[in-house]
Amino acid sequence: MGNRLRTWWQKITRPLDAVIMIFLVVLFALVIVIICGYLLHWGWTGLTASSSTSIATEIDTATHKVTTTISQQPGKTLWDWLQLLVIPAVLAIGGYLFNYTTSENERKSTDSRDKTARDIASNNQREAILQSYIDKMSPLLLEKNLSNKATNEAKTIGRVRTLTTFPHLDGQRKRVVLMFLYETGLLDKDHTIVPLKEADLSFINLISASLRRANLSGTILFKADLRFVDLSGADLSNANLTEADLSFGDLSDANLSGADFSGADLSGANLSRADLSGAIIFEKQLSQAISLKDAIMVDGSKHS
């Protein structure tokens, strides 16, 4: 919080640094003048009484009368000059602040338009990548019989295309690809055609998805949204589930050996008969699960 406040203050004050410095210099000079005005009785500062005296003498030649007129005229003081400068100063400061505010609003508006344009372009690019993936995988399924007796070459092509596609997609589109692979029978743990080891499934949205007996061994599911997911009987051995949300998910009978659950949420998850041997998981997380019946624990023991 403190760092955010410092960053915010630096951001808003940076354009005003020069103005503030000038203001401080002028303010310092005025303080010096005021102090000296009091101590040294400088009349021109307006801090002590001052006036100018004029004497006029008039001689009446007829009566030989001499008239002398003495008048006092207050001199211009520092305060007088400051009063003359108030309006220009206010106008100058007001104009500067107006221009600064206008330019800031224009900059923010431009940044917002640029961000919107970038977001649209990025979204269109992700959609194009997804469509290209589906278009290229379809012939492998239909012509190369990828889901049954495909050649090793066809399997390799399918895996490479899949692994290179995932990093360019957002969470929702990653779901589309994963469900496409699952529903075409390419991820069955007993007959996996396209293994996803080291596949980047970070931030994937799999809320309420059904992936029973799917092979997700070795996948990267960092901060994946797996709430209410059905992964019963699935293989997630050595998967990276760091900070994933598995709340209320069904992981019964799943192979979770060696998986990393650091920071994962297992609230209400069903871990009955799951294999957790060698997994990175803490007692606090396990205590949140709704069931651990007959699960193989981290140390290899069986939970009663």
Backbone torsions as a table, in degrees:
resi	resn	phi	psi	omega
1	MET	NA	-43.3	179.3
2	GLY	-62.2	-40.9	179.2
3	ASN	-64.5	-37.4	179.3
4	ARG	-65.2	-40.8	179.4
5	LEU	-65.8	-40.6	178.6
6	ARG	-64.5	-41.5	178.8
7	THR	-63.3	-42.6	179.1
8	TRP	-62.5	-43.9	-178.2
9	TRP	-64.9	-43.3	178.8
10	GLN	-62.6	-36.2	-177.8
11	LYS	-67.8	-42.8	-175.5
12	ILE	-81.7	-22.0	-177.1
13	THR	-93.8	-17.1	-176.7
14	ARG	-55.8	-45.9	-179.4
15	PRO	-68.7	-17.9	-176.0
16	LEU	-99.9	5.2	-175.6
17	ASP	-57.2	-47.6	-177.0
18	ALA	-63.0	-43.0	-179.6
19	VAL	-63.9	-42.6	-179.9
20	ILE	-64.1	-41.0	179.7
21	MET	-62.8	-44.6	178.6
22	ILE	-62.4	-42.6	179.8
23	PHE	-61.1	-42.6	-179.0
24	LEU	-65.9	-39.0	178.6
25	VAL	-63.3	-45.6	179.5
26	VAL	-63.8	-42.1	179.6
27	LEU	-62.7	-42.0	178.9
28	PHE	-62.8	-42.1	179.6
29	ALA	-63.5	-40.6	179.4
30	LEU	-64.8	-39.6	178.5
31	VAL	-61.8	-43.3	178.5
32	ILE	-61.3	-43.2	-179.5
33	VAL	-63.5	-42.7	-179.6
34	ILE	-61.8	-46.2	-179.7
35	ILE	-62.4	-46.5	179.6
36	CYS	-66.1	-34.6	179.1
37	GLY	-61.2	-41.8	177.8
38	TYR	-70.7	-45.3	-173.7
39	LEU	-75.0	-37.0	-175.4
40	LEU	-103.6	1.6	177.8
41	HIS	57.0	48.0	175.3
42	TRP	-74.6	111.5	-177.0
43	GLY	-66.6	-34.1	-176.6
44	TRP	-66.8	-12.9	179.9
45	THR	-77.8	-17.4	-177.8
46	GLY	81.9	4.3	-179.8
47	LEU	-94.0	-9.8	173.7
48	THR	-132.7	161.6	-177.9
49	ALA	-65.6	139.0	177.9
50	SER	-153.3	150.3	177.0
51	SER	-162.8	162.3	175.2
52	SER	-112.5	137.3	-177.3
53	THR	-109.5	133.9	176.6
54	SER	-123.6	137.8	-179.3
55	ILE	-119.3	124.7	179.2
56	ALA	-118.4	130.1	179.9
57	THR	-114.7	129.8	-179.2
58	GLU	-124.2	128.3	-178.9
59	ILE	-112.8	123.3	176.6
60	ASP	-90.2	109.8	-176.4
61	THR	-68.3	-24.5	-178.4
62	ALA	-74.8	-43.4	-175.6
63	THR	-102.8	-4.7	-175.7
64	HIS	57.2	33.1	179.7
65	LYS	-94.1	131.9	178.4
66	VAL	-107.1	123.3	179.9
67	THR	-114.8	125.3	178.2
68	THR	-112.7	126.1	-179.9
69	THR	-114.0	125.3	178.4
70	ILE	-113.0	122.8	178.6
71	SER	-127.2	145.0	178.8
72	GLN	-111.8	129.4	179.7
73	GLN	-119.9	114.7	178.7
74	PRO	-56.3	135.3	179.7
75	GLY	-79.9	162.4	176.0
76	LYS	-67.7	126.7	-179.5
77	THR	-107.1	171.4	176.4
78	LEU	-58.1	-40.5	179.4
79	TRP	-62.3	-39.0	177.3
80	ASP	-60.0	-46.8	-179.8
81	TRP	-64.8	-37.8	178.7
82	LEU	-63.4	-37.8	178.3
83	GLN	-63.0	-36.4	178.0
84	LEU	-66.8	-27.4	-177.3
85	LEU	-90.9	-10.4	-174.9
86	VAL	-60.3	-52.1	-175.9
87	ILE	-63.1	-48.2	176.8
88	PRO	-59.8	-38.1	-179.8
89	ALA	-65.3	-44.1	178.8
90	VAL	-61.6	-43.6	179.7
91	LEU	-63.9	-40.9	-179.5
92	ALA	-65.3	-46.6	-179.9
93	ILE	-65.2	-43.0	179.2
94	GLY	-61.8	-41.8	178.7
95	GLY	-63.5	-41.3	179.3
96	TYR	-63.2	-47.3	-179.5
97	LEU	-63.3	-38.2	178.6
98	PHE	-63.2	-46.8	179.9
99	ASN	-64.7	-39.8	179.8
100	TYR	-64.1	-46.3	179.8
101	THR	-62.9	-42.0	179.8
102	THR	-63.1	-45.0	-179.4
103	SER	-66.1	-37.1	177.9
104	GLU	-65.1	-42.4	178.5
105	ASN	-63.9	-40.4	178.4
106	GLU	-65.3	-40.5	178.8
107	ARG	-63.4	-44.7	179.2
108	LYS	-63.4	-40.2	179.0
109	SER	-64.0	-41.9	178.7
110	THR	-64.9	-43.6	178.7
111	ASP	-61.6	-39.6	179.7
112	SER	-65.0	-43.0	178.5
113	ARG	-65.0	-40.6	179.6
114	ASP	-64.6	-41.8	179.6
115	LYS	-64.1	-42.5	178.7
116	THR	-61.2	-43.0	179.5
117	ALA	-63.7	-41.9	178.9
118	ARG	-64.9	-40.8	179.8
119	ASP	-63.1	-42.1	179.8
120	ILE	-65.1	-44.6	179.7
121	ALA	-62.7	-42.4	179.7
122	SER	-65.1	-40.8	178.9
123	ASN	-64.0	-42.5	178.8
124	ASN	-65.0	-37.5	179.1
125	GLN	-65.5	-43.8	178.7
126	ARG	-62.4	-40.3	179.9
127	GLU	-64.7	-39.0	178.9
128	ALA	-66.0	-39.6	178.5
129	ILE	-64.5	-42.9	178.3
130	LEU	-61.5	-46.9	-178.3
131	GLN	-64.5	-38.6	178.5
132	SER	-64.1	-39.0	178.9
133	TYR	-62.7	-47.9	179.9
134	ILE	-61.6	-42.1	-178.8
135	ASP	-63.4	-35.3	-178.1
136	LYS	-82.9	-28.7	179.8
137	MET	-79.7	-29.8	-178.0
138	SER	-57.2	-47.3	178.1
139	PRO	-60.9	-34.4	178.4
140	LEU	-63.7	-35.8	179.7
141	LEU	-74.9	-41.2	-173.9
142	LEU	-85.3	-41.4	-174.5
143	GLU	-95.8	-36.9	-177.6
144	LYS	-96.3	1.8	177.7
145	ASN	52.7	48.0	-172.8
146	LEU	-58.3	-33.5	-174.4
147	SER	-78.8	-9.5	-178.3
148	ASN	-120.5	-85.1	-175.0
149	LYS	-116.4	50.0	-179.2
150	ALA	-70.8	152.7	176.8
151	THR	-71.0	161.3	177.3
152	ASN	-60.7	-33.6	178.8
153	GLU	-62.7	-44.9	179.9
154	ALA	-64.3	-39.6	178.7
155	LYS	-64.5	-41.5	-179.9
156	THR	-64.5	-42.9	179.1
157	ILE	-61.2	-44.0	179.5
158	GLY	-61.5	-42.2	-179.5
159	ARG	-67.7	-45.5	-178.3
160	VAL	-62.9	-45.1	179.2
161	ARG	-61.4	-38.8	-179.5
162	THR	-67.8	-47.3	-177.5
163	LEU	-66.0	-32.5	-179.7
164	THR	-82.4	-14.6	-179.8
165	THR	-86.5	-41.9	-175.1
166	PHE	-51.3	-46.4	-176.0
167	PRO	-62.0	-18.0	-176.6
168	HIS	-95.5	2.0	-176.5
169	LEU	-109.1	156.7	174.0
170	ASP	-85.9	178.0	-174.8
171	GLY	-58.9	-39.2	-178.1
172	GLN	-71.3	-39.9	-179.4
173	ARG	-74.0	-30.3	173.2
174	LYS	-61.6	-37.1	176.9
175	ARG	-61.0	-43.6	-178.9
176	VAL	-58.8	-46.1	-179.2
177	VAL	-64.9	-45.8	-178.2
178	LEU	-62.9	-43.4	179.6
179	MET	-67.8	-32.5	175.6
180	PHE	-61.4	-46.2	179.5
181	LEU	-65.5	-40.5	-177.9
182	TYR	-68.0	-46.1	-175.2
183	GLU	-73.5	-18.4	175.2
184	THR	-92.8	8.2	174.0
185	GLY	77.2	20.2	-176.9
186	LEU	-91.8	-6.2	-176.1
187	LEU	-119.3	12.6	179.1
188	ASP	-64.1	130.2	-172.5
189	LYS	-66.5	-21.0	178.6
190	ASP	-89.3	-13.8	180.0
191	HIS	-152.8	70.2	-175.7
192	THR	-81.6	121.9	178.9
193	ILE	-91.5	-40.0	-179.3
194	VAL	-120.8	87.9	178.0
195	PRO	-66.3	141.6	-174.8
196	LEU	-110.7	27.0	178.7
197	LYS	-58.0	129.3	-178.9
198	GLU	70.1	11.6	176.2
199	ALA	-67.7	136.0	-178.4
200	ASP	-84.8	95.5	178.2
201	LEU	-106.8	24.2	-180.0
202	SER	-57.7	138.3	176.7
203	PHE	65.0	13.2	179.6
204	ILE	-63.2	144.3	178.8
205	ASN	-101.4	106.7	179.7
206	LEU	-123.2	32.5	179.9
207	ILE	-57.0	124.3	175.5
208	SER	63.0	15.6	179.5
209	ALA	-73.3	151.4	177.1
210	SER	-106.8	111.9	-178.8
211	LEU	-130.9	45.1	-178.5
212	ARG	-61.5	132.2	177.2
213	ARG	61.2	23.7	177.5
214	ALA	-78.6	150.9	178.0
215	ASN	-99.4	102.4	176.8
216	LEU	-117.9	29.9	-178.3
217	SER	-62.9	131.2	175.9
218	GLY	74.1	9.6	-179.8
219	THR	-79.6	159.1	178.1
220	ILE	-102.0	106.9	-177.1
221	LEU	-114.8	40.7	-179.6
222	PHE	-59.8	125.3	179.8
223	LYS	53.4	31.4	177.1
224	ALA	-71.6	144.6	177.2
225	ASP	-94.9	100.1	-175.4
226	LEU	-116.0	29.0	179.5
227	ARG	-64.2	132.7	177.1
228	PHE	62.1	15.5	-179.3
229	VAL	-72.4	149.1	176.1
230	ASP	-104.9	101.5	177.6
231	LEU	-117.1	29.6	-179.3
232	SER	-63.4	131.7	179.3
233	GLY	73.3	6.2	-177.4
234	ALA	-79.9	162.4	177.1
235	ASP	-107.7	107.9	177.1
236	LEU	-120.9	30.2	-179.1
237	SER	-61.6	135.9	179.3
238	ASN	60.2	18.8	177.2
239	ALA	-76.4	150.0	177.1
240	ASN	-95.9	102.5	-178.4
241	LEU	-109.5	29.6	-179.2
242	THR	-58.3	125.4	177.8
243	GLU	59.2	19.9	175.8
244	ALA	-74.6	151.8	178.2
245	ASP	-102.5	103.5	-178.9
246	LEU	-108.1	19.6	-176.1
247	SER	-60.5	132.7	178.6
248	PHE	61.9	19.4	176.2
249	GLY	-82.4	156.2	178.7
250	ASP	-102.4	105.3	179.3
251	LEU	-115.0	23.7	-179.4
252	SER	-64.5	139.9	179.5
253	ASP	63.3	10.5	-178.3
254	ALA	-81.4	148.8	175.3
255	ASN	-89.9	104.4	-177.5
256	LEU	-113.7	17.7	-176.2
257	SER	-62.6	132.8	177.7
258	GLY	74.1	2.2	-179.3
259	ALA	-73.7	150.5	-179.4
260	ASP	-102.9	111.1	-179.1
261	PHE	-104.5	22.8	-177.5
262	SER	-56.3	121.0	178.4
263	GLY	72.8	6.1	-178.8
264	ALA	-76.2	150.0	178.6
265	ASP	-100.0	116.7	-179.1
266	LEU	-113.4	23.9	-178.7
267	SER	-59.3	121.8	176.2
268	GLY	72.8	9.4	-178.7
269	ALA	-76.0	147.7	178.4
270	ASN	-97.8	110.4	-178.9
271	LEU	-113.6	21.8	-178.8
272	SER	-63.3	133.4	178.5
273	ARG	62.0	12.4	178.1
274	ALA	-76.3	150.8	178.6
275	ASP	-98.4	108.1	-178.1
276	LEU	-108.1	15.2	-175.9
277	SER	-61.5	129.0	178.4
278	GLY	73.9	3.8	-179.1
279	ALA	-74.2	153.4	174.7
280	ILE	-93.7	100.5	-175.3
281	ILE	-154.7	149.7	-175.2
282	PHE	-110.9	156.5	-178.5
283	GLU	-57.2	-38.0	-180.0
284	LYS	-60.3	-38.9	179.0
285	GLN	-68.6	-43.3	-179.6
286	LEU	-63.8	-32.7	-179.7
287	SER	-68.1	-17.3	179.9
288	GLN	-82.8	-17.5	-177.8
289	ALA	-67.7	148.5	-179.6
290	ILE	-77.6	-26.0	-179.7
291	SER	-154.4	137.3	173.8
292	LEU	-127.5	20.0	-174.6
293	LYS	-57.9	124.0	177.3
294	ASP	61.4	17.2	178.2
295	ALA	-74.2	146.1	174.3
296	ILE	-86.6	118.5	-173.1
297	MET	-79.9	176.4	-176.3
298	VAL	-56.0	-40.5	-177.9
299	ASP	-83.6	4.2	178.3
300	GLY	95.0	-9.4	179.3
301	SER	-76.2	159.7	-178.6
302	LYS	-101.8	129.6	-179.9
303	HIS	-76.2	133.7	-177.2
304	SER	-84.2	NA	NA
